Amino acid sequence: MSALTRPKVLATLRSFDLAVIAVLFGLLAWVLSIQRVTDFVIFAIFVVSFDLLYGQMGRLSFGHMLFLGTGAYASALTAVHLGGNPVLALVMATAAGGLVALLLGPMTVRTTGACFALINLAFNQVWHFLALIAFATWTGGEDGLAVWMQPVGPLDFGDKRVMFAFALVSLLAVIWLTRRLTDSPFGILLRGIKQNEMRVRFLGYDVFRAKLLAFVVSGALAAFAGGLSALNYGYVTPSFVDPGRNVEVIFACLIGGAGSVYGAVTGGVVYMLISNFLPSYVQRWEMLLGFALLVLVFRFRSGLWGFVVSRLGPRAEET
């Protein structure tokens, strides 16, 4: 493929990206199973929310499971105490994640580097303790909470096909929203903060407000993924907020390629394929995953999606 036609290929793919993603997930559901691929779709939303912080703003968080768990428990508690309306549960989950991010953000976004990563991990650990022990009366402790949703019109989440279709449409909406956000002047500002925060502040931009807004949007999207997870599994346990599971989203983001919406989706699917099928053949599959990550870091520094884009055209065409 010539250098002149590569940008045209990327432009064509970008024009029909949502349709291509929908078709690929549909084919994957046909090859595997709808319930399993629904889990892939929800995890991809979670990775996209994390990439907004790490890939776009350059802030590595070790506590993003905090927001996934917040959304999951908010969805479950809404179902238990306010009726089994799935739409209301998802709205409450998203709002709860955004509210938690808004409360923690003024303290968190003022930090950088290891401090940012570890303070998020600390908040995640606190929330895990609250869900497991301190608030066990409301959260169910180790037993967790059962989530039952009543049908609302055509939305019957007891039907796995409906759950898959709704999750897929949600992923496409999140991709569209995130892409619009990262293509906007606000997205350029976030990448400027990632490159040189001091210079952006010197130019007169309100860096604190931009970082806080990105933190809140990321937390809300992660909580939305948590709410979908609760609906998909039909229960919530402290594992939804387990700090040890933060490595999953970090690995997925690195595999796909940080700083790209499509890379986040690619990494989420690849990680889920590895974690779902490799343990059936290799007992210590985490060790192989570690070796694979080393290869990616040293050989494919921009991740799998970045490698594909580098073969099709300039990186400037990537989103």
C-alpha angles and dihedrals in degrees: 000000000000124000090246095056097044096077089048090054091051092047091051093049090048091053092057099027097122092049091048092050091049092050093047093051089046090054090046090052090050092051097043119016135293094238094050094047090047086062089051091052094050092048089051089057089052092051091049089054091050093047089058087066101034105028100036104029099027097235117134112208125196091188108057091121085073090076095041089054092045091056093045094051093041089053092047095046090048089054092049100044106023102036131269099288105144095199092053090046092054092045090051091046093052092044092049092052092048091047093050090049090049091052096046097034100078088060099036103046092054088070129073140196117359092357092060092047095047099043089055089049090051092053089046091052091050092051090048090054091048093050094044102041120354098050096028090127089067101027098042093238114230091351092058126196131296114231118212122176127191120222116266109198108301091348104100105155090187085076107078091208091058090047091051094047093048093047091048093050088048091052091050090050091049091049091050092047094046092047091051089049096049093045092052126087086262090060091049088051091053092051089048089054089050092053100041120348094181093056092049090051090048089055088061103256121143096245095175094055092047093051092046092051092050090048092051094047091048092049093048093050091047090050090050088055088050091053090051090049091054091051092046097049097034093225143059127217134171087267086079088068099032109141090213090068094063088091089069096065092040092053091046092052092049093046094053097037128268118248097036130094090209091046090055091053092046092049092047093053095043092049092049091049090051096045093045101046109021095066088061090065105025122043095200094043093150089068091056089047089054092052090048090052091052090053090050093049095050101031105027103030093171094048130244095303092046089052091052092048092049088058094048102042149313117329088237088075092060125100 
